[in-house]
Amino acid sequence: MKSRVIIGIIFMIMAGWSYGSCEDINSLRRELDEVKRQLNELKRAGCTTKDARPKLDINGESYVLQRRGNVQLILVTKGTVKNSGTGDAKNIVITTDCPECATVGRNGAWMDASVVLKSRKGTVINYLRAGESKDFSYPAALRVAPVSFAGIMRSAPHRPAGLKTRVVSFDAARK
């Protein structure tokens, strides 16, 4: 019913039909502007965020060995995460799975970095807009030298097998 009245008002204004005095026409125009404003608010509130979904992909994944002090080697994970979805993402947690890494510290073996560094394994990206990319870098594994540290440095150790970097979790951001 309301929409028919609005359509009738729009038609009268566009046709230039005189409905009494100029004050009546101005009053109708103000009402029409208010209806337009309310319709725009409804569009913004309801339609834009429900269909928007983020989709995160990791590209350019690489692992770099870095020397830390005189007795440690760190395997650093580097890469780029891209949001190829239609919505924004927040609180993105990225980590590296290392099935060959030990969870208990041992000299001469690769260990999960979170065991030795006492920090959460991986990294967190606070916010990523749709279509945006962001670089990340964090320690994934650590190797503490055995008593003969010179030997480990002469023969560069191979990286642990089965490394896989992945997005653990994220939240869809509401605009």
DRENDO-1510 file (C-alpha; in Angstrom, 1 decimal, always signed):
<recs>
REC; n; res; u; v; w
REC; 1; MET; +0.0; +0.0; +0.0 .
REC; 2; LYS; +2.8; +2.4; +1.0 .
REC; 3; SER; +4.7; +1.7; -2.2 .
REC; 4; ARG; +1.6; +2.6; -4.3 .
REC; 5; VAL; +1.3; +5.9; -2.6 .
REC; 6; ILE; +5.0; +6.7; -3.1 .
REC; 7; ILE; +4.8; +5.8; -6.8 .
REC; 8; GLY; +1.8; +8.0; -7.1 .
REC; 9; ILE; +3.5; +10.9; -5.5 .
REC; 10; ILE; +6.6; +10.4; -7.7 .
REC; 11; PHE; +4.4; +10.3; -10.8 .
REC; 12; MET; +2.6; +13.5; -9.8 .
REC; 13; ILE; +5.8; +15.4; -9.1 .
REC; 14; MET; +7.4; +14.2; -12.3 .
REC; 15; ALA; +4.4; +15.1; -14.4 .
REC; 16; GLY; +4.2; +18.5; -12.8 .
REC; 17; TRP; +0.7; +17.9; -11.8 .
REC; 18; SER; -0.5; +20.7; -9.4 .
REC; 19; TYR; -1.8; +19.4; -6.2 .
REC; 20; GLY; -3.0; +22.5; -4.5 .
REC; 21; SER; -0.5; +25.1; -3.6 .
REC; 22; CYS; +3.3; +25.2; -3.9 .
REC; 23; GLU; +3.6; +24.4; -0.2 .
REC; 24; ASP; +1.8; +21.1; -0.8 .
REC; 25; ILE; +4.2; +20.2; -3.6 .
REC; 26; ASN; +7.2; +21.1; -1.4 .
REC; 27; SER; +5.8; +19.0; +1.4 .
REC; 28; LEU; +5.4; +16.0; -1.0 .
REC; 29; ARG; +9.0; +16.5; -2.1 .
REC; 30; ARG; +10.3; +16.5; +1.5 .
REC; 31; GLU; +8.4; +13.3; +2.2 .
REC; 32; LEU; +9.8; +11.7; -1.0 .
REC; 33; ASP; +13.4; +12.7; +0.0 .
REC; 34; GLU; +12.8; +11.1; +3.5 .
REC; 35; VAL; +11.5; +7.9; +1.8 .
REC; 36; LYS; +14.6; +7.8; -0.4 .
REC; 37; ARG; +16.9; +8.2; +2.6 .
REC; 38; GLN; +15.1; +5.3; +4.4 .
REC; 39; LEU; +15.4; +3.1; +1.4 .
REC; 40; ASN; +19.1; +3.8; +1.1 .
REC; 41; GLU; +19.6; +2.9; +4.8 .
REC; 42; LEU; +17.8; -0.4; +4.3 .
REC; 43; LYS; +20.0; -1.2; +1.4 .
REC; 44; ARG; +23.2; -0.5; +3.3 .
REC; 45; ALA; +22.1; -2.4; +6.4 .
REC; 46; GLY; +20.8; -5.6; +4.8 .
REC; 47; CYS; +22.2; -6.5; +1.4 .
REC; 48; THR; +25.9; -5.8; +1.3 .
REC; 49; THR; +27.5; -7.9; +4.0 .
REC; 50; LYS; +25.5; -11.2; +3.8 .
REC; 51; ASP; +26.8; -12.3; +0.5 .
REC; 52; ALA; +30.4; -11.2; +1.0 .
REC; 53; ARG; +32.8; -14.0; +1.9 .
REC; 54; PRO; +36.6; -13.9; +2.2 .
REC; 55; LYS; +38.7; -16.6; +0.5 .
REC; 56; LEU; +42.3; -16.7; +1.6 .
REC; 57; ASP; +45.2; -18.2; -0.5 .
REC; 58; ILE; +48.9; -18.5; +0.4 .
REC; 59; ASN; +51.3; -17.7; -2.5 .
REC; 60; GLY; +55.1; -17.4; -2.8 .
REC; 61; GLU; +55.7; -19.7; +0.1 .
REC; 62; SER; +59.4; -20.1; +0.9 .
REC; 63; TYR; +61.7; -21.2; +3.7 .
REC; 64; VAL; +64.9; -19.5; +4.6 .
REC; 65; LEU; +67.6; -20.7; +7.0 .
REC; 66; GLN; +69.0; -18.0; +9.3 .
REC; 67; ARG; +71.8; -18.2; +11.8 .
REC; 68; ARG; +70.8; -17.1; +15.3 .
REC; 69; GLY; +73.8; -16.5; +17.6 .
REC; 70; ASN; +76.5; -19.1; +17.7 .
REC; 71; VAL; +74.4; -22.2; +18.4 .
REC; 72; GLN; +71.0; -22.0; +16.6 .
REC; 73; LEU; +69.6; -22.2; +13.1 .
REC; 74; ILE; +66.1; -20.9; +12.5 .
REC; 75; LEU; +63.9; -21.9; +9.6 .
REC; 76; VAL; +61.9; -18.8; +8.7 .
REC; 77; THR; +58.6; -19.1; +6.7 .
REC; 78; LYS; +57.9; -16.3; +4.2 .
REC; 79; GLY; +55.1; -15.8; +1.8 .
REC; 80; THR; +52.1; -13.8; +0.8 .
REC; 81; VAL; +48.4; -14.3; +1.8 .
REC; 82; LYS; +45.8; -13.0; -0.6 .
REC; 83; ASN; +42.1; -12.4; +0.0 .
REC; 84; SER; +40.6; -13.5; -3.3 .
REC; 85; GLY; +37.0; -13.5; -1.9 .
REC; 86; THR; +34.3; -10.8; -2.0 .
REC; 87; GLY; +34.4; -9.9; +1.7 .
REC; 88; ASP; +37.0; -8.6; +4.2 .
REC; 89; ALA; +38.8; -10.9; +6.7 .
REC; 90; LYS; +40.2; -10.2; +10.1 .
REC; 91; ASN; +42.2; -12.1; +12.8 .
REC; 92; ILE; +43.9; -14.3; +10.2 .
REC; 93; VAL; +46.1; -17.0; +11.8 .
REC; 94; ILE; +48.8; -18.5; +9.6 .
REC; 95; THR; +51.0; -21.4; +10.7 .
REC; 96; THR; +53.4; -24.0; +9.3 .
REC; 97; ASP; +52.9; -27.7; +10.0 .
REC; 98; CYS; +56.2; -29.6; +10.5 .
REC; 99; PRO; +55.6; -33.3; +10.9 .
REC; 100; GLU; +59.4; -34.0; +11.2 .
REC; 101; CYS; +60.0; -31.5; +13.9 .
REC; 102; ALA; +60.3; -32.6; +17.5 .
REC; 103; THR; +58.0; -31.2; +20.2 .
REC; 104; VAL; +60.6; -31.7; +22.9 .
REC; 105; GLY; +63.9; -29.8; +22.6 .
REC; 106; ARG; +66.9; -32.0; +21.5 .
REC; 107; ASN; +70.3; -30.8; +20.3 .
REC; 108; GLY; +70.9; -31.5; +16.6 .
REC; 109; ALA; +67.3; -32.0; +15.7 .
REC; 110; TRP; +64.7; -29.7; +14.2 .
REC; 111; MET; +62.2; -28.5; +16.7 .
REC; 112; ASP; +58.8; -26.8; +16.5 .
REC; 113; ALA; +59.6; -23.1; +16.9 .
REC; 114; SER; +56.9; -22.6; +19.5 .
REC; 115; VAL; +58.6; -25.1; +21.9 .
REC; 116; VAL; +61.8; -23.2; +22.1 .
REC; 117; LEU; +60.7; -19.6; +21.5 .
REC; 118; LYS; +57.8; -19.9; +24.0 .
REC; 119; SER; +55.5; -18.0; +21.7 .
REC; 120; ARG; +52.5; -18.9; +19.5 .
REC; 121; LYS; +53.6; -20.7; +16.4 .
REC; 122; GLY; +52.8; -18.7; +13.3 .
REC; 123; THR; +51.6; -15.2; +12.8 .
REC; 124; VAL; +48.4; -13.1; +13.0 .
REC; 125; ILE; +47.3; -10.6; +10.4 .
REC; 126; ASN; +44.7; -8.3; +11.8 .
REC; 127; TYR; +42.8; -7.2; +8.7 .
REC; 128; LEU; +42.8; -8.0; +5.0 .
REC; 129; ARG; +40.4; -6.3; +2.6 .
REC; 130; ALA; +38.9; -8.2; -0.4 .
REC; 131; GLY; +41.5; -8.3; -3.2 .
REC; 132; GLU; +44.3; -7.2; -1.0 .
REC; 133; SER; +47.6; -9.1; -0.3 .
REC; 134; LYS; +50.0; -9.0; +2.6 .
REC; 135; ASP; +53.4; -10.5; +3.2 .
REC; 136; PHE; +54.2; -12.5; +6.3 .
REC; 137; SER; +57.4; -13.9; +7.9 .
REC; 138; TYR; +57.9; -15.9; +11.1 .
REC; 139; PRO; +60.1; -18.6; +12.6 .
REC; 140; ALA; +58.7; -22.1; +11.9 .
REC; 141; ALA; +61.4; -24.4; +13.2 .
REC; 142; LEU; +64.6; -24.2; +15.1 .
REC; 143; ARG; +67.7; -26.3; +15.3 .
REC; 144; VAL; +70.1; -26.2; +18.2 .
REC; 145; ALA; +73.6; -27.3; +17.5 .
REC; 146; PRO; +75.0; -30.3; +19.1 .
REC; 147; VAL; +78.3; -30.1; +20.9 .
REC; 148; SER; +80.2; -29.9; +17.6 .
REC; 149; PHE; +78.6; -26.7; +16.2 .
REC; 150; ALA; +81.3; -26.3; +13.5 .
REC; 151; GLY; +80.1; -29.5; +11.9 .
REC; 152; ILE; +76.5; -28.4; +11.6 .
REC; 153; MET; +77.6; -25.1; +10.0 .
REC; 154; ARG; +79.9; -26.8; +7.5 .
REC; 155; SER; +77.3; -29.2; +6.2 .
REC; 156; ALA; +74.2; -27.0; +5.9 .
REC; 157; PRO; +71.3; -29.0; +7.2 .
REC; 158; HIS; +68.3; -29.8; +5.0 .
REC; 159; ARG; +65.0; -28.3; +5.9 .
REC; 160; PRO; +62.6; -30.7; +7.6 .
REC; 161; ALA; +60.4; -32.8; +5.2 .
REC; 162; GLY; +56.7; -32.2; +4.9 .
REC; 163; LEU; +56.5; -28.5; +5.7 .
REC; 164; LYS; +53.1; -27.0; +4.9 .
REC; 165; THR; +52.1; -23.4; +5.5 .
REC; 166; ARG; +48.3; -22.9; +5.9 .
REC; 167; VAL; +45.6; -20.5; +7.2 .
REC; 168; VAL; +44.4; -21.9; +10.5 .
REC; 169; SER; +41.5; -19.6; +11.1 .
REC; 170; PHE; +40.0; -16.2; +10.3 .
REC; 171; ASP; +36.8; -14.3; +10.9 .
REC; 172; ALA; +34.7; -12.6; +8.2 .
REC; 173; ALA; +34.7; -8.8; +8.9 .
REC; 174; ARG; +31.4; -7.0; +8.9 .
REC; 175; LYS; +31.4; -3.5; +7.4 .
</recs>
